[in-house]
């Protein structure tokens, strides 16, 4: 943060984000197996009462600390890219905006596949200044504050050192939109699979980005994501020394839906391979 930004103590912002993520994570973990899914926009896009309860819990906690701040949560928004873009646009004038995914990886959660997370970000005038991703299954908390680095288990995170795609472990995700985005994504997978050490598709964009930040993945790309999938992870990657763009190589901002995150070293090669596909 620069000197003239308001400092209601950036500490308290981060502390509240961490507290919310931990409380919500504990709660959703306790509810495993009780979650009957509703179908959101198509049979591949699930939401549960637990998602809604987790978001309510987070919204209420943030509201008690920062009643004047704006809030953008996945559950308050109709499914589909147009609704997401409109919801973000409506909040675009907000000075402080909390951007929350109460369960990133709901499909995993419903199937008891232990790879899901709570993602909480705070943006100040459109720029993410705090990012927290919490994995309740492994009790791993990934935290970043703009200008102050990214941490997991209290240790500073640093992106991996693979210099080329052929040494890289790269992740992606299957888009919910099966008409346009999925066929494009499958072409990208087909192009990249022979060029990388291996590919992973584990089903939580926020955790994939946390893993890029922690050096566990060399890179990650996905299409058709929303602000709440990416905002917290974007800061983790940046603060861990990685690079983040859209799939055309343009800088990340809250409206980006097709993302590429990497250790920085393989970024151009990854972009070029995706573009070819």
C-alpha positions in Angstrom: 0.0 0.0 0.0 1.3 3.5 -0.7 1.6 6.0 2.1 -1.5 8.0 1.3 -3.9 5.0 1.4 -6.2 4.7 4.4 -4.7 2.5 7.0 -7.6 1.4 9.2 -4.7 -1.0 9.9 -4.3 -3.3 7.0 -3.6 -5.8 9.8 -7.3 -5.8 10.8 -8.4 -6.4 7.2 -6.2 -9.5 6.9 -7.1 -10.7 10.4 -10.8 -10.4 9.6 -10.3 -12.3 6.2 -8.3 -15.0 8.0 -10.9 -15.3 10.8 -13.8 -15.5 8.3 -12.0 -18.2 6.1 -11.1 -20.3 9.2 -14.6 -20.1 10.7 -16.4 -20.8 7.4 -13.9 -23.6 6.6 -14.5 -25.3 9.9 -18.3 -25.0 9.4 -18.4 -26.4 5.9 -16.1 -29.3 6.9 -18.5 -30.2 9.7 -21.4 -30.3 7.2 -19.8 -32.8 4.8 -22.2 -35.4 3.7 -25.3 -33.4 4.6 -25.2 -31.3 1.4 -27.8 -32.1 -1.2 -26.8 -30.2 -4.3 -29.1 -27.9 -6.3 -28.3 -27.5 -10.0 -27.3 -23.9 -10.7 -27.1 -23.3 -14.5 -26.6 -26.8 -15.8 -26.0 -30.2 -14.3 -22.2 -29.5 -14.0 -22.7 -26.4 -11.9 -23.7 -27.2 -8.4 -24.6 -25.2 -5.3 -25.6 -26.4 -1.9 -27.3 -25.0 1.2 -23.8 -25.2 2.7 -22.5 -22.7 0.1 -25.3 -20.4 1.0 -24.7 -20.8 4.8 -21.0 -20.3 4.4 -21.5 -17.1 2.5 -24.0 -15.8 5.0 -21.5 -16.5 7.8 -18.7 -14.7 6.0 -20.9 -11.7 5.0 -22.2 -11.3 8.6 -18.7 -11.4 10.1 -17.4 -8.9 7.6 -20.4 -6.7 8.1 -19.9 -6.5 11.9 -16.3 -5.3 11.4 -16.7 -3.1 8.3 -20.4 -2.2 7.8 -19.6 0.3 5.1 -17.7 -2.1 2.8 -19.3 -3.6 -0.3 -19.7 -7.4 -0.7 -19.7 -9.6 -3.8 -20.3 -13.3 -3.2 -21.0 -16.1 -5.6 -24.3 -17.0 -4.0 -25.8 -13.6 -4.5 -25.3 -13.7 -8.2 -27.4 -15.5 -10.9 -25.5 -18.2 -12.8 -23.9 -17.3 -16.2 -21.1 -15.0 -17.4 -23.5 -12.0 -18.1 -24.8 -12.0 -14.6 -21.3 -12.2 -13.2 -20.1 -9.3 -15.3 -23.1 -7.2 -14.3 -22.7 -8.0 -10.6 -19.1 -6.9 -10.8 -19.9 -3.8 -12.7 -22.6 -2.8 -10.1 -19.9 -2.9 -7.4 -17.2 -1.3 -9.5 -17.5 2.0 -7.8 -17.0 0.6 -4.3 -14.0 1.8 -2.4 -13.7 -1.4 -0.4 -15.1 -4.6 -2.0 -14.9 -8.0 -0.4 -15.0 -10.8 -3.0 -16.0 -14.2 -1.7 -16.3 -17.8 -2.9 -17.8 -19.6 0.1 -16.9 -23.0 -1.3 -14.6 -23.1 -4.4 -15.0 -26.7 -5.6 -18.6 -27.4 -4.7 -18.7 -30.5 -7.0 -15.7 -32.0 -5.1 -17.3 -31.1 -1.8 -20.6 -32.8 -2.7 -18.7 -36.0 -3.8 -16.5 -35.9 -0.7 -13.4 -35.4 -2.9 -11.2 -33.5 -0.5 -10.1 -30.6 -2.7 -12.2 -27.5 -2.1 -11.5 -24.2 -0.4 -12.9 -20.9 0.9 -11.7 -17.9 -1.0 -11.8 -14.3 0.4 -10.3 -11.2 -1.2 -10.5 -7.5 -0.4 -10.2 -5.0 -3.2 -9.4 -1.4 -2.7 -10.6 0.8 -5.6 -10.5 -2.2 -7.9 -7.1 -3.6 -6.8 -6.9 -6.7 -4.6 -5.0 -5.8 -1.4 -5.8 -8.9 0.7 -6.2 -12.5 -0.4 -6.9 -15.6 1.7 -7.5 -19.1 0.5 -8.3 -21.8 3.1 -8.2 -25.5 2.6 -10.2 -27.1 5.5 -9.2 -30.6 4.6 -5.5 -30.0 5.1 -5.9 -27.1 7.4 -3.8 -25.0 5.1 -4.2 -21.2 5.1 -2.7 -19.3 2.2 -2.5 -15.5 3.0 -1.2 -12.6 1.0 -1.2 -8.8 1.7 -0.2 -6.5 -1.1 3.4 -5.5 -0.9 4.0 -7.8 2.1 4.4 -11.3 0.5 2.4 -14.5 0.6 2.5 -17.1 3.3 1.4 -20.6 4.1 1.8 -22.1 7.6 3.4 -18.8 8.4 6.2 -19.4 6.0 6.9 -17.1 3.0 5.8 -18.7 -0.3 7.8 -18.6 -3.5 6.8 -19.8 -6.9 8.6 -22.8 -8.4 11.8 -22.6 -10.5 11.0 -24.7 -13.6 12.3 -22.8 -16.5 10.4 -24.6 -19.3 7.1 -26.3 -19.9 8.7 -29.7 -20.4 9.8 -29.7 -16.7 6.5 -28.3 -15.5 3.5 -29.6 -13.6 0.5 -27.5 -14.9 -3.2 -27.5 -13.8 -6.4 -26.5 -15.6 -10.1 -26.9 -14.9 -13.1 -28.0 -17.0 -15.4 -25.0 -17.6 -19.1 -25.3 -16.7 -20.0 -24.0 -20.1 -20.0 -27.1 -22.3 -21.0 -25.4 -25.5 -18.1 -23.0 -26.2 -15.5 -23.0 -23.4 -15.2 -26.8 -22.9 -14.3 -27.7 -26.5 -11.7 -24.9 -26.5 -10.3 -26.0 -23.2 -10.0 -29.6 -24.5 -8.1 -28.4 -27.5 -5.7 -26.6 -25.1 -5.3 -29.8 -23.0 -4.6 -31.8 -26.1 -1.9 -29.3 -27.2 -0.3 -29.0 -23.8 -0.3 -32.5 -22.5 2.7 -33.6 -24.7 4.6 -30.5 -23.9 4.5 -30.6 -20.0 5.8 -33.0 -17.4 2.1 -33.7 -16.5 -1.3 -32.1 -16.1 -3.6 -31.9 -13.1 -7.3 -31.1 -13.0 -8.4 -31.1 -9.3 -11.4 -28.9 -9.4 -10.8 -25.7 -7.3 -9.3 -22.7 -9.2 -8.5 -20.9 -5.9 -6.5 -23.9 -4.6 -4.8 -24.4 -7.9 -3.6 -20.7 -7.8 -2.5 -21.1 -4.2 -0.5 -24.1 -5.3 1.2 -22.1 -8.1 2.1 -19.5 -5.3 3.4 -22.3 -3.1 5.6 -23.7 -5.9 3.6 -27.0 -6.0 2.4 -26.2 -9.6 4.4 -24.4 -12.2 1.3 -23.0 -13.9 -2.5 -23.0 -14.2 -4.9 -21.9 -16.8 -8.7 -21.9 -17.0 -11.6 -20.3 -19.0 -14.9 -18.9 -17.9 -14.0 -18.2 -14.3 -15.5 -15.4 -12.1 -14.0 -12.7 -9.9 -14.7 -14.7 -6.8 -12.8 -17.7 -8.2 -9.7 -15.7 -8.9 -9.4 -12.5 -6.8 -7.7 -14.1 -3.7 -5.5 -16.5 -5.7 -4.4 -13.6 -8.0 -2.7 -11.8 -5.1 -1.2 -15.1 -3.7 0.5 -15.7 -7.1 1.7 -12.1 -7.5 3.0 -11.8 -4.0 4.9 -15.1 -4.3 6.7 -13.8 -7.3 4.6 -15.3 -10.1 2.9 -13.9 -13.1 -0.8 -13.5 -13.9 -2.5 -12.5 -17.1 -5.5 -13.3 -19.2 -5.1 -15.7 -22.0 -4.1 -12.9 -24.4 -1.2 -11.9 -22.1 -3.0 -8.8 -20.8 -2.6 -7.9 -17.1 -5.0 -9.4 -14.6 -8.0 -7.3 -13.3 -11.2 -8.2 -11.5 -13.1 -8.7 -14.8 -10.7 -11.4 -16.2 -12.5 -14.7 -16.9 -9.8 -16.6 -18.9 -6.8 -16.7 -16.7 -3.1 -17.9 -16.9 -1.0 -18.0 -13.7 2.5 -19.3 -13.6 5.9 -19.1 -11.9 6.7 -16.4 -14.5 9.5 -18.4 -16.1 7.1 -20.5 -18.3 4.5 -17.9 -18.8 5.3 -16.8 -22.4 5.7 -20.4 -23.5 2.4 -21.4 -21.8 0.6 -18.4 -23.4 2.1 -19.3 -26.9 1.0 -23.0 -26.6 -2.5 -22.0 -25.5 -2.8 -19.5 -28.4 -1.7 -22.1 -30.9 -4.4 -24.5 -29.7 
